[in-house]
């Protein structure tokens, strides 16, 4: 299963195979991969704020990880991880 979030210039998606991907819209109108990030556990939910470029990802192991995406959407930096209970946080 794949979950997508669409924005004007990029698409954020996570896969239950433990990966997060960012696809950027190029001048041609096509989307090309920009970020591929492997997570320690399958992703169960995602929230993104385009104004702050903050990405929050809930994992099946109960962890919530917060990332900041760079202005050009080519880098994803971990800000903090919150360890929750041992179950799906969503």
N, C-alpha and C positions, 0 to 999 in steps of 0.2 A: 504494500500500500504506500502511496506517495501523497504528501500534502503540499500544496502550493500556496504562496502568497504573492500576488501580482502588484507591482508598483510601476510608476511611469518608466523607469529606466532599468529595473532589474526584477528578477523572479527569485524568490527564496523557496527552497523546498527541502524537506527532510524525508528520509526513507527509513523504513523499519529495519534496514540492514546497517544501521548505525552511522549513516553519513548525512552531512548537511551540505547543500550545494547552493551557490549563488550564480545565477546566469544574468549577464548584462546584455542589454539591447544595443546592438552596434548600428552604425550609420546605415547599413543595408536593410535594417529592420529585423534582422535575424538575431536570435539570442545565442550567445556563446558562453561556455563555462568560464567563470572567473575565480571561484573559490570551491575547493573540495576539502571538507574537514571531517575526519573520522571521530566519532564520539565513543566513549567507553561502554555505553549501553544503548539499546534501541531508543529512538526518540518517540515520545508520545504526544507532545504538543509544542507549539511555537507561538511566540508573540514578537512583533517587530514594530518599533516606533521609527518611522522614516525621518522625523525631525531631529532626533538625537542619534539615529543609526544604532540604537540599542536593540540587541536580539536576545531574547530569553527563550531557553529551550528546556522543556521538562523531559526527563529520562525515565524509562521504565523502572530503574533501580531507586527512584525517589529523589534523585538529585535534580536541582534546577541550576543551570549554568547560564551566566550572563556574559555576553560578548558585545564589543563595539566594532562596527564595521568601519573601515577607513573611508574617507571622502570619495575615493575613486572605486569603492566596493571591490578592491582587490586583496584586502587583508582582513582577517577576523581575529581580534585579540580578546583572550579571556580576561574578564574583569574580576569575576568572583563566582564561586560555586557554593550552593547551599545544599547541605545534606539533609534530606527529609527522612521520612519513614521509609521502610523497605517495601514500597509499592508505588504504583503509577500515580504521580502528583496531579494528574488531570482527571 
